[in-house]
Amino acid sequence: MTSVDVSEKAGTREWVGLAVLVLTAMLISFDFFVLLLALPQLSADLGADGVQQLWIMDIYGFFVGGLLITMGGLGDRIGRRKLLLIGGTGFALASVLTAYSTSPEMLIAARALLGIFGATLVPSTLSLLSHMFKDPKERGLAIGIWAGAFTVGAILGPITGGILLEYFWWGSVFLIGVPILALLLILGPSMLPEFRNPDAGRLDLVSVFQSLAAILPFIYGIKETAKYGLQPLPVLALLIGIVFGVLFVRRQNRLTHPLLDLKLFSISNVRVGLLGLFGYSLLTGAVLLLMSQWLQSVAGLSAFEAGLALVPGMITSTLASMAAPILARRFRPAYLIGIGLLITVVGLVVITQASSSAPLVIGAFAVWTIGGAPVEALGIGLILGATPPEKAGSASALPQVFNEMGSALGFALLGTVATVIYRVKLTGAVPAEVPPAAVAAAQESVAGAKAAAQTLPEQLGEALLGPARLAYNSGMHVVALIAAVLLAAVAVLIMVKLRHEPPLGAAEGEGAATEAA
């Protein structure tokens, strides 16, 4: 094994700084999951209609996704610690504004501010990690812990939010992060190093506009198409996003100091890492959405019970995210990522056998998240490890952008497949005595079938709900099978493309010897 200079080893300051960064990153997923629980109460209190509720949910994600590249480039220019502290301050103030909103419009505006400042957190925390931990082994472990923070936030969000909503008003769930951000502002200046690229040049505002005009309409168009099918406005949004995406790429290639250096994509490990993250989020995101609905509409769990059903998988994901970098010190990342994805394939195949057994699906989800952890933790590590330090801010935004894009495309493409199969299977399967209005509601979704069945006599309700559940099972099974087959192909491709990458901390020639030892 190659020796690492003692000066490159992280000390107490770096590990304390890691804890601060991890707690900060955790807020991103935490905030989303507490909103899911608080939405019914805040909607009733503020009088939010259906459209306003959708914007309350989506506006945060739109701005986070749309501004990641901009914030990554800004961190390279003004300093990553400075950007993180500015973003943390803004996020805390926006959280207070969200908690004390007095109208749907005010809440939507507050959520938009949360998205703007939240977009600073991912690239800033991740790029600081790459600067703080020079030793590849320690950097891998730090990134694994950082990646696990998002699932920890997803676990704690429903639990903590449920407790607070039981005893306090809905705004209380948005104040939880304020003490954590106060800790960031107190400890950040002393525990986190500053780093900026002195040669980055000025921030190109035209590029900022083009990136927003590309990402925001594109994500909006995909999400709306997934929900409502091909409608004029979402299709127009998709076209606008594509046009501005082309303009953005052309401008980056011409600029001396681009907002996003496209030369990063010429680095093999960056390309393969992003491919793994994109493929995993695209293929499993849609199945997760279908599975979440299945737990409530087919297995009969309440919304809270369905949330708790996902906790075992989130726990295994967190543990596996931290274990993967440790295992990568002995085994090549190609094998860990590839075999991990094949384990996810097993979980997806098990889901194709689900009928109405919640324990089977819960167990399958836990298996698939174990397998998906290496591509998340090691994939990000490969990207950052291959990126020049002065470009780490921009590079740190790319994993989350590709995750967002993959999830959105997965919802649209595979979600459409599931919807078509559901409607085809349901057509003609419902007895003629079921009222046409109830059948029409069932054609919209299995949730609509469940709601309509509750308004009918028990026998007619079961005559409607039974075929709807079978049809939904068919759609979910086909999508899970498609995802399994394509993910297996991604696993093989990654194992081939990364086969020369040695274990973490080993020189190229030492990989085989390390594994054989």
Steps between C-alpha positions, in 0.01 A plus 500: 500500500610857438581705804315822570683798648403555862433867414223383265314320778196676639511625856243589764410823324410319177287234669311759707455699179364186334237469774391859438480443124308174538240658729460784251458266202246293693264798506436474125317166516367569850322814380329313216369216714364718781310699237328182382361451850417865562328561165146397606507720812657806342269474197193499726636782714602725210219399264735375226324351197628206296713707263656694788578176683687374193707818487568483874637149441687557174641854512777402743627217279478712185730769640742253661536308174514812285765682702742218587734568208491874565574460870779252433667749265439787742670306780810455283511877454413657837608215727317182595490568873375854441224374271402232754475753783296738284275214391462370855399845626247540220363149552447569871318828433288341227412215739366752752308676222354164393397411854312827552343531154146641511384424144566242227675765290731594785579132562578439132734802498670377819544153352655659189751680723574171675574347160731786401705477820468119514675484163815630670515215750570195283790632285652698789501213751617242247776715348627591848526129582718442196730780619505398869580131446808447284548130579284300252394255772391773738336698221305191395378443855407868538299495177329177609397661829387812310290289259345312793390830651229537237335172598539588868306818425237294321469274805491775762270725297180293529572392859591843638239673291229262619587565865502878456173502305343301782573772758577826312384699198613408150765773482702335775632234261681767296682642802690180582784588268560845645714378796706282262563798274590710803762233582631530143533878534678469838740216417536547124749789501743313727445137399457530123783610269445756229579416141438687177638491150693825448497444123126431466416839351178694541163327527338508155141615558391394151610144582310517829184604315547232235553223759184605686305529175617150406457310827184656650270462195643155425434366850157667508409354161606150597313506831181638345517250213539218752190621688266600217640358176594696189345843547594816301654697789731221634611413146579867433695513827702195395583658163604827668722308740666308217561816292659685791698189591656502152571874529658445844733227370605710200576799722704295749716373216577858393569659839850524648352466850178297457240455772532123443822370347380242248851352490401322822295263286814394315624339823411130493423464872274806493303360205464153650413633846228723358371215284462281808321770700273592209413140417429407861275800565318462167428129538429474873333838556189406305475162675530673839214735410282211384592299809410787733153521343471121505557487877196723554262407218569126469652391832258727689749690718436855617726779373693499828531120500620509139768751602611278786510202262781671311711554813671155497620565146622845592692361796670232289580766239664721764710216640600376155599853391748515787622143449561529125805732524654273765454195277639702207837512678531127427285441192484687173213755473391336173414176682333668796284725283422231242419225750306752707281587201444130436381469862258783424385299198415213736287733711318625190434145382350415840262794460372345176362217716308726739122464516384656828773402747651814650782312683625357170523844340655657812768230501561539126546873544755443777695266269498744211620792711794294627599441139448862397720652770839434329401682181394802707800512735776373272361662185520845658846419632620400153370827356667719761819296509548549125412872503765774527467671843422838346199348320362309799215746559361456150562125506325465837177631347495239223405188704188667639406646160527158338303344787224760455490451124504122530216492752287740295554303178431173680170630634401617153609199293452201729208666679324532163561131428342407834201729439434357152516142627273585794233653278518224239470228764213678675298553183227237486605341830247690713146352516229693314301570817771732635392863435677664201616794715682262734658318205617833356660591833673162509636553149683808624701318769484220754466768769193623313367145496550472876322831563212408269464156659447660841187677367343175374332211679758248622434242226517755215800667659692174503390428142670827401801491729597137435562543124665839563750344739577218255549752220730712714702192594545424129630849426739501794628152419577587138678823595704321770600235246602762240701682766667175608608407147634847414672538837677166448633640171621815682673279758690306232597821319637657819700186586658511153567876495643515853685168501841675509414726795693371805367478856499829691852600597667236282718564198379363167714189507405407854128435451518131417750430775285676755194295409697175500657561841 
